[in-house]
Amino acid sequence: MTSWGKEAGCTTELDYTEQTSWLLFLKYLDDLEGDRATAAELAGRVYDYILDAQYEWDSWAAPKGPDGTLDHQRALTGDDLVDFVERKLFPYLHGFKRRASGPNTIEYKIGEIKNKVRSGYNLREVIDQIDGLRFRSQVEKHELSALYEEKIKRMGNAGRNSGEYYTPRPLIRAMVQVVAPRLGERVYDGACASAGFLCEAHDYLAARPGLSTADLKTLQERTFYGKERKEVQQNFPIRTGETAFLFLQHFIKTLKADGRGGVVIKNTFLSNSDSASVSLRKLLLESCNLRTVLDCPGGTFQGAGVKTVVLPNNSAS
């Protein structure tokens, strides 16, 4: 886990999260490009790197010596590091946004990065921690998900409402165990965010004894699917401005006839008397076999301000 000293350019937990995120992104991009370059070499092709050589992670953030450890003579720190980031790195990265073909491209995301760090010594300390992370295996990529979730949780602890989007891992694991996905089924999360549910479902299935090579290939390529909110907030029969209610409609719609699911939703869904709440409860009872309502204690979701319930194991009728 990365940790910052007191940083003049950051005043909230959100600021610290944002600044950690752009460093994690560039480190992840470096590992990704390394994998792509290796694959291209094995295929007899020349890989065209996204970033110019002087802006690659190993050039400015963590230059290495012959023994593979950090070269302290070449590694920038203090004012020199901040000067490079502000005057060279970020102007270069922002150029990607102007040249990007659209907002969903990796080039556009690169161009969106912003820096608020003013202390080059703080920045050097965090870079050194992040450089120790690797995102090349599935286990290591899970670490990125865990880092993201921990940041969201800390934002909730600091009084920010972002904590409401962090589902605690013990609750996720319990939901996965109740739903009990089986090999060969599709596992889908319509609000995947950091993919916590998908990761836990993967671990649940991967722990089954006696998996064959074909089973592992199925797990890797034909099992897990996810979307985010902009892709699911549209075209629902029950009109409502409550995002959670839109998601519940989406989940009900996507369940197959013998499908199973688990949903976390505000407990007001059970008692509200407005037409949308009543219609949605009716839809849930008529379309699914609702077997359990689990009432979660207050504070399960940091900063949410409301209690939640879990609706696990909804088999579509």
N, C-alpha and C positions, 0 to 999 in steps of 0.2 A: 504494500500500500504506500502510495506517495504521500508525503507530508510537507507542508510549507511552513517556513518561519513567518513572522509578521511581515506582510508585504504591503507597501504603501499604495500600490496600484490596485489592490483588491480590498473591498470593504465588506463583502458578504460571502457566505458559503457558495453561492451561485458563481461569484467571480472566481473563486479558487477552483471550482469544478470546471468552469470554462477553460481556465488556463492549463489545468492538468489535461483536459481533453485534447487540446491542439497538439500537445507534446506526445500524448499517447497515439494520436492519429498519425503523426509523422513517423513515429517508431514503427507502428503497424504497417504503414506504407512501405517503409524500408524492408521489413521482413517479407511483405507481399512481393515486392519487386525482386528480392533475392530468389524467392521460389519461382517466379516467372522466368527469370534469367536462367536458372538452372534447367527448367523444363525446355526452354528454347535451345539451350546448348545441347541437351540430350537429343533433341529433334533435328540438330544441324542447322538451326536458325540463329540469326543475330537479334538479340532483344533490344528494343528501343525504350530506354528508361524514360519515365515520366518527368523526373526532375533532372536538371543539369548536375553534373558531377559535384560542383562546389557547394550545392545545396542539399546533397544527400546526407542522411543522418550521420554516417560514418566520417563525413568530411568536416562538418562544423560542430555537431553535438558531441560525438564520441569517437574522435580519431584514435585508432589503435596502433600500437607498436608491433614489432615482429613477433612478440610473444602473445599477442591477442588481447593484452590489457590496455587500459586507457593510457594514451600518450599525453602526459601532463604538460609536456613542452608545447604541444600543438593545440591542446584543448583550451578554448577561450573561457574566460571567467570574468567576473566583475564588470567594469564599464566596457571592456572590450567585447564581451559577450552581448550585452544589451545593445551596444552600438551596431554590431553585426546584425542582430535580429531586427532592429528598428530601421536601419538604413539600407540593408541589403536583402535579408531573407524575406521580410514581409512585403516590400515593394515587388519582389520577384513573384511571390506566391499570389498576390492580388492580381497579377497579370493573367493568371489562369481563368479567373472569373470572366474577364472580358472576352477571352477566346473560347470559352466553353460553348458547346452546342446546345446545352440545356441545363436546368437546375438539378437534374437527377444524375449528372455525370460526376465522376470523381474530380475532374478538373474544376468544376464549379464549387464543389465542397472545399477544395484546397484554397480557392480564392476567397472564401468566406471567413477564413481564420483571422483572428484579431489578437493582439498582444496587449496585456495590461501590466506586465511585470516590469518593475523598475529596478529591482536589485539583481545584478548579475550573479551575486553569490547565492541568493535563494534559487535562482534559475539553474545554476550549475549543480546545486545539491539535488534538485528534483530530477534534472536530466540524468544524473548518475544513477538514481534509483530506477528510473524508467528504462535506462539502457540495460539493466539486468533482466528485464522481462523478455520473453520470447513468445511469438504468436504464430508458430509454424505447425504445431500439432493441434489436434482437437482439444486435448487437455489444456494446453497453453492458451488456446483461444477462449476457453471457458473462463480463464483468468480475467480477460478483458471484460466479459459480461459481469463477473463478480465485482471488478473495480467500478464499473458503471453503476451497479446497484448500490454499492457502498456509498458512492458519492450522493446518489439520490436520497438514501437513508439519512445521511448527515445533513442534507438540506432540510429534511423534515425535522430533524432534531434541533436545527437552528431556527425553527419557526417558519420556514418556508413551506408553501403548500405542495412542493414537488414531492415530498415524502409520501403523498397519497398514491403515487404511481409505483411505489416500491412494495411489492408483495413479498413478505418474509419467506425465506427459503423453506423453513419447516412447514409452513402452510402450503407452499407449492408441492413439496414432497408428499404431504398427506393427500392432497387432491389428486396427484398422479397415481398414488397407490390405490385410491378409491376408484378412479376411472379405469385403472388397470389396462393401459394400451397393450395391444398384441402385435407381434411381428406380422407385417403384411398389411396392417391398417395405416391409414393416413392420420398423422397427428398435426393438428392445425391450431394456430393461435392468431386470432384476428386483431390483437392488440399486443404484438410481440415485444416491442421496445427492446430491452436488452436480451430477449429470448430466454429468460429464466425458466419458463415453463417448458420450452422446447429442449433446453439443456437437461433439465431434470428428467424429462420423458426419455431422452436419449440414454441417460445413465441407467434408468430403470430397465430399459430394454436390453442395453448392452451387458447388463449384469446377469442376464439369463444364461444358464449353463448350456454347453453343447452347441453354441452358435457356429454355423458353417461359414465358409468364405462367401457363399452366395447370400447368406443372412446378413453378414456385415455390409455387403455391397448394397443390399436393400435398405439397410439402416442409413447408409451414407447418402444414397441417391434418390430414394423413392418413398421416404417416410415423413419428413418434417417440412412444414410449410407455414408461412407467416405473412401477415400484412400489418399495416399501421393505419392510424385513425382516418386519414384523408381518403383512403381507399374504401372504407366501409361505411362512412357517414352519408349515405345517400339511398334514395329509392326504397323507403320502408313504408308499409301500409299504415302503421300507427305514427301519426305526426307528433313530434315532441322535440323540445329543445334540450332535453336531458340526454347528454352524451351516453351515459351508462345504459339508458333504455334503448338507444339506437344499437349499441353493441349487442345487447341481449337479443334483440330481433335478428341481428346478423347471425349470431351463434345458432339460434333456433332454425333459421333458414338453411344454414350450411350443414346441419346434422343429417346424415343418411338415415334410412328407415331403422337400421339397427345400430345407429351411432350412439356414442356416450360422450358426455361433456361435463365440465365443472366450471362454474362462473362465480366470480366475486362481484357483489353489487351492494349499493347502499341499502341498509335495512329499511329505509323509508319506502322502498319498493313494495314492502309487504303491507303497509298501512295507509299510504296516500290514497285519497279518495278522488283525485282528479281523473278525468276520462282516460288519459294516456296510461296511468298506472293501472286502472281497473282493466282496460283493454289488454294490457300486456300480461297481467296476471292470468286473465282468461286464455290468452294465446298460449302461455306457458303450460297451463293445466290441460288444455285441449290438444296441443300438438306434441307434448312430451309426457313421459312417465316420470314425474317429479318424485323422487324417492326420499330425499333428505333436504332439510333446511338447517344449516349449521350457523348458529348465531355467534359471531366472533366478539370478543371483549373489546371495549373501547381502547384506542391506542394501538390496535393491530397495525393500522396504517398511519405512519408518522405524519402529523400535520393535517390529516384529512378532516378532523373536526366532527366527523359523524361515525356512527358504528356501521359495521358491514355484516353481510351474511354471505355464506357460500352455498351455492346450489349445485352439489356434486351428483354425478352419475345420472344425468338426464338422458334417458334412452328415448330417441324419437319414436313416436307412435307409428 
